[in-house]
Structures are given as structure tokens and as C-alpha cells.
């Protein structure tokens, strides 16, 4: 039964990180819940051993003692004797979120830790919703930072904001082509562009593949950003730069990741679902999606033969007790 439980803990899953929680604390919490679930399972029946016990001879009036062969349970491997079966289970973390940000955070267990590296090499895009507040500037681009400047914003309209966002998207798309090292005149580049598979070949600055305004009600506005190689601080700085382009100032009041590769908010486990059974189910659901996406997105230079096929089962190998990845 324990082998079956471990075989289902091989892959990737997503959780929802609330704001104010550090990713290290989240990872440790998930690891603790997995250990609790694995160790809470009923231990196997103890092995029986033959012992010769000294006792009185039945039916004898005299106090004669004899050795009798008796089968007794061996408690050598009992949890109360040797401790819990699992004391460590490593959980890998994908693209991280800082303490102030919230949203989808991808975790890996078992061979899922190696798949996190494959996801990084595939340069998959991520979606964010970023909330801005017009009229002030702070030292760290956050709403609760040290106030640096206050400005008016009555002249800002939805049309002006949309125009600025279109310019930003256009400049970043040119940068994406440059970092992809593709010749746009070739058939290969055309097919990759049609399939949306143009990716940078190496590490690059933040690249925005799409940006649009979802809500505009001054002084607040909400934009959706599709990007790669970003940090949450760069997204907050983006809000600041949007404010400057609008001839005013702006700070960021919220950064929320809504998608990381194939993982969305719908597939992310809430805090009440960070238990063994929910995580196992989430891994089994995501395994074929992850395999298909990596097979499609990984560059030819990577060995895609090592990736699991969509119908592949993780049951072929099982890690030993106390090991995660």
C-alpha cells in the first residue's frame, strides 16, 4: 500500500499561494502534510517469529517447567519502536512568487523535480493580473512603500492606457524575436509563430507576449500580462512605467499569477486541499497535460525521449522511504 502511495507521488501539481505567505513556508507546509499522510497509513501486519517460552506443563500436578514453541509478532519495525517510516520528502518549487504576490505556484515531487527543470527550459509563458493605482509613486513601486510623489491623473483615459499598452506589447514582441535567434523569412519560423512557439533560446530580460486592460476605474486599473522570464518586482516596476508614460505616476497594489504553463487557477489546490489524497489526484490529472506540453514546447536540442508519454504510468519505479527527489 505504501509503494502504491509513493508511486502516485511522482510528478507536478499546482497550489494557490495566498499573499503574505513566503514560498519556503508553503513548501515546508506541503512537505509536512505529505509526511503526515504517508505515516498515517496503517502499517503492515508484523512478521511472526517462533519463540520458545518457558511455562508449566499442562495437567501436571508437580511444578514442572517446559519450553513451548509459540508464534509471537516481531515488533522490530513497529512505528513506536523505530519511529515513523518517512521522515523526509523533498518538494521542488517551480517559478517562485515573492511574499506579497499570490496565485499559481507549481511544485514537484519525485521525478517531478526533474520536470521542473524541463518546464524552465521550455520557456513557457505565465499570466498575471496586475492592479495599479494612479496618482502616487513609492520607493519600491508598491502601494505600501515609502511615498515619494503625488500627482494628478484626471487627464488619463482608457483610450490613452490602451495605446500605451499596445506600444509596450509591440516593443516586447520585437525583443522576443531577437532573443529567439530565428530568421523570420524561413518556413520554420513561420510555423513556430503560427503555433505560438517562438521562445528565447537563452535567459533574457522580462518579455511580454501580451498585455491588455481588464478594468479601468480611476484611480484604479487592472491589466492582464502574459510574459516569461519575469519577476514580481519587474511587474510592479511595469506599473510605475505605465504611469510615467501616462504623464502621471502609479503604484502596484496587487500581483496575482493566474497561469503558469498548463497550470491555471482552476487546477491549483487551495490551502485546505494540501493533503496526500488531493495532491495525488492532482498529480495524476496533470501528468498527461505536462507530458504533452513539454513534448510540444521543448526545443529540438533537448532530449524529449526522456519525457513521459501522455499515457505513461509513474508506477514503474518507486523511491525508497524518506526520499523525494
C-alpha positions in Angstrom: 0.0 0.0 0.0 2.9 2.4 0.8 4.5 1.6 -2.5 1.3 2.5 -4.3 1.1 5.7 -2.4 4.6 6.7 -3.4 4.1 5.7 -7.0 1.3 8.3 -7.2 3.6 11.0 -5.8 5.7 11.3 -8.9 5.0 14.5 -10.9 3.9 18.1 -10.9 0.9 19.8 -9.3 -0.1 23.4 -8.5 -1.2 25.1 -5.3 -2.6 28.6 -4.7 -0.2 30.8 -2.7 -2.0 33.4 -0.7 -0.5 36.9 -0.3 1.7 37.3 2.7 3.0 33.7 2.7 6.6 33.0 1.8 7.1 30.3 -0.8 9.6 28.5 1.5 6.9 28.3 4.3 4.4 27.0 1.7 6.8 24.3 0.5 7.6 23.2 4.1 3.9 23.0 4.9 3.1 20.8 1.9 6.0 18.6 2.7 4.8 18.2 6.3 1.3 17.3 5.1 2.6 14.7 2.8 4.7 13.1 5.5 1.7 13.1 7.8 -0.4 11.4 5.1 2.2 8.8 4.4 2.9 8.0 8.0 -0.8 7.9 9.0 -1.4 4.8 6.8 -1.9 1.6 8.7 1.4 -0.3 9.0 1.6 -3.8 7.6 0.9 -6.7 9.9 4.0 -7.6 11.9 6.0 -10.7 11.0 5.5 -13.7 13.1 8.5 -15.3 14.8 8.8 -18.6 16.7 9.9 -18.2 20.3 10.4 -20.9 22.9 8.6 -19.7 26.1 9.1 -21.3 29.5 5.9 -22.4 31.1 4.3 -25.0 33.4 3.3 -28.4 31.9 -0.4 -28.6 31.5 -2.2 -31.3 33.6 0.8 -31.9 35.8 0.3 -31.6 39.5 4.0 -31.0 40.0 5.5 -27.6 39.2 7.4 -28.8 36.2 8.6 -26.3 33.6 9.0 -26.9 29.9 9.8 -24.9 26.7 6.9 -24.5 24.4 7.2 -23.2 20.7 5.0 -20.2 20.3 4.4 -17.8 17.4 4.7 -14.2 18.5 4.7 -10.9 16.5 8.0 -9.2 15.8 7.8 -5.5 16.8 11.2 -4.6 15.4 9.7 -2.5 12.6 6.7 -1.1 14.6 6.5 2.7 14.4 6.5 3.0 18.2 9.9 1.2 18.1 11.7 2.5 15.1 9.9 5.8 14.6 7.9 7.0 11.5 8.6 5.3 8.2 9.0 8.6 6.3 11.0 11.5 7.9 11.9 13.5 4.8 10.2 14.0 1.4 11.7 16.7 -0.8 9.3 19.1 -2.6 10.7 21.1 -5.5 9.4 24.6 -6.3 9.0 25.9 -9.9 8.8 29.6 -10.8 8.7 31.3 -7.5 6.4 34.0 -6.1 7.6 36.6 -3.6 5.8 37.1 -0.3 3.5 39.9 -1.5 2.3 38.1 -4.7 -0.3 35.4 -4.9 -1.6 32.9 -7.4 -0.5 29.6 -9.0 2.7 28.0 -7.7 3.9 24.8 -9.3 5.5 22.2 -7.1 7.2 18.9 -8.0 7.7 15.6 -6.1 9.7 12.6 -7.0 10.6 12.7 -10.7 8.6 15.9 -10.9 11.6 17.8 -9.6 13.4 17.0 -12.9 10.3 18.0 -14.8 10.5 21.4 -13.2 13.9 21.9 -15.0 12.3 20.8 -18.3 9.5 23.4 -17.7 12.1 26.1 -17.2 14.0 25.1 -20.3 10.7 25.1 -22.3 10.3 28.9 -21.6 6.5 28.6 -21.1 4.6 31.8 -20.7 2.8 32.8 -17.5 -0.3 35.0 -17.0 -0.7 37.7 -14.3 -3.3 40.2 -13.3 -1.7 43.3 -12.0 -3.6 46.0 -10.2 -2.4 49.6 -10.3 -3.3 52.8 -8.5 -2.8 56.1 -10.2 -1.7 59.3 -8.5 1.3 58.4 -6.4 4.8 56.9 -6.5 6.7 55.0 -3.9 10.3 53.9 -3.5 9.6 50.1 -4.1 6.6 50.6 -6.6 4.2 49.0 -4.0 1.2 50.7 -2.6 2.5 50.4 1.0 6.0 51.6 0.2 7.5 54.9 1.3 5.7 57.7 -0.5 7.9 59.7 -2.9 5.5 61.7 -5.0 1.8 62.5 -5.6 0.4 63.6 -8.9 -2.9 64.3 -10.6 -4.5 61.8 -13.0 -7.7 63.5 -14.3 -6.3 63.5 -17.8 -5.8 59.8 -18.0 -8.4 57.9 -20.1 -9.0 54.3 -21.1 -8.0 55.1 -24.6 -4.6 56.5 -23.6 -4.0 53.5 -21.4 -4.8 51.1 -24.2 -2.5 52.9 -26.5 0.4 52.7 -24.1 -0.2 49.0 -23.6 -0.1 48.4 -27.3 3.2 50.2 -27.6 4.7 48.1 -24.8 3.5 44.8 -26.3 4.9 45.8 -29.7 8.3 46.6 -28.3 8.5 43.3 -26.4 7.4 41.2 -29.3 10.4 42.6 -31.3 12.7 41.7 -28.4 11.2 38.2 -28.3 12.1 37.7 -32.0 15.6 39.0 -31.3 16.2 36.6 -28.4 14.8 33.7 -30.3 17.6 33.9 -32.9 15.1 33.0 -35.6 15.1 34.1 -39.2 11.6 35.3 -39.8 12.0 34.7 -43.6 12.2 30.9 -43.1 9.3 28.4 -43.1 10.3 27.0 -39.7 10.0 30.5 -38.1 6.6 31.0 -39.8 5.3 27.7 -38.5 6.6 28.3 -35.0 4.9 31.8 -35.0 1.6 30.3 -36.1 1.8 27.7 -33.3 2.8 30.3 -30.8 6.1 28.5 -30.1 8.6 31.3 -30.5 10.7 31.3 -27.4 14.0 32.8 -26.4 17.0 30.4 -26.8 18.6 31.6 -23.6 17.9 33.6 -20.4 16.6 37.0 -21.3 15.1 40.1 -19.6 11.4 40.0 -19.0 9.5 39.5 -22.3 5.8 40.4 -22.6 3.9 38.5 -25.2 0.5 40.1 -24.4 -0.9 42.9 -22.3 -4.4 44.3 -22.1 -6.5 46.4 -19.7 -9.3 44.4 -18.0 -10.8 47.2 -15.9 -10.4 50.9 -15.7 -11.9 53.0 -12.9 -9.5 55.8 -11.9 -7.5 55.8 -9.8 -7.6 52.0 -10.1 -6.9 50.0 -13.2 -6.3 46.2 -13.8 -4.2 44.8 -16.6 -3.6 41.2 -17.7 0.1 40.4 -18.6 1.3 37.4 -20.4 5.0 37.1 -20.1 8.1 35.0 -19.4 11.4 35.4 -17.5 9.7 37.9 -15.2 10.0 38.7 -11.5 7.1 40.2 -9.5 9.3 43.3 -8.8 9.6 43.8 -12.6 5.8 43.7 -12.9 5.5 46.3 -10.2 8.0 48.4 -12.0 6.0 48.0 -15.2 3.0 49.6 -13.4 5.3 52.5 -12.5 6.5 52.9 -16.1 2.9 52.8 -17.4 2.1 55.7 -15.0 5.1 57.7 -16.3 4.0 57.1 -19.9 0.6 58.5 -19.0 2.2 61.7 -17.7 1.4 60.8 -14.1 2.5 58.2 -11.5 1.2 54.8 -10.5 1.9 52.1 -7.9 1.1 48.4 -7.9 -1.4 47.2 -5.3 -1.6 43.5 -6.4 0.3 40.9 -8.4 -1.6 37.7 -9.0 -0.4 34.8 -11.2 -3.3 33.2 -12.9 -1.5 30.7 -15.1 2.0 29.0 -15.1 2.4 27.0 -18.3 -0.5 24.5 -18.3 -1.5 25.1 -14.7 -4.3 27.6 -14.0 -6.3 28.8 -11.0 -8.8 26.0 -11.6 -6.1 23.3 -11.2 -4.4 25.0 -8.2 -5.1 23.4 -4.8 -6.3 25.6 -2.0 -4.8 25.6 1.4 -7.5 23.2 2.7 -6.5 20.7 -0.1 -2.8 20.4 0.8 -3.2 16.8 1.8 -1.9 13.5 0.5 -5.0 12.3 -1.4 -5.7 15.7 -3.0 -2.1 16.1 -4.2 -2.0 12.5 -5.6 -5.2 13.2 -7.6 -3.8 16.5 -8.8 -0.6 14.8 -10.0 -2.4 12.1 -11.8 -4.6 14.6 -13.6 -1.7 16.9 -14.6 0.7 14.1 -15.8 -0.7 13.7 -19.4 -1.0 17.5 -19.8 2.6 18.1 -18.7 3.9 15.4 -21.0 2.0 16.8 -24.0 3.0 20.4 -23.3 6.7 19.6 -22.8 6.8 17.5 -25.9 5.3 20.3 -27.9 7.4 23.2 -26.4 10.9 21.8 -25.8 13.4 22.8 -28.4 15.0 20.1 -30.6 18.2 20.4 -28.7 16.7 18.8 -25.6 16.1 15.1 -25.3 12.4 14.7 -25.4 12.7 10.9 -25.4 13.2 11.1 -21.7 9.8 12.7 -21.2 6.8 10.6 -20.1 4.3 10.0 -22.8 0.7 11.2 -22.1 -0.4 7.6 -21.2 2.6 6.7 -19.3 2.3 5.5 -15.7 4.6 6.5 -12.9 4.2 3.1 -11.3 7.2 1.6 -12.9 9.6 2.8 -10.3 9.2 3.7 -6.6 11.6 5.7 -4.4 12.7 4.4 -1.1 11.3 5.6 2.2 12.5 9.0 3.2 13.4 10.1 -0.4 11.5 12.6 -2.5 13.7 13.7 -5.4 
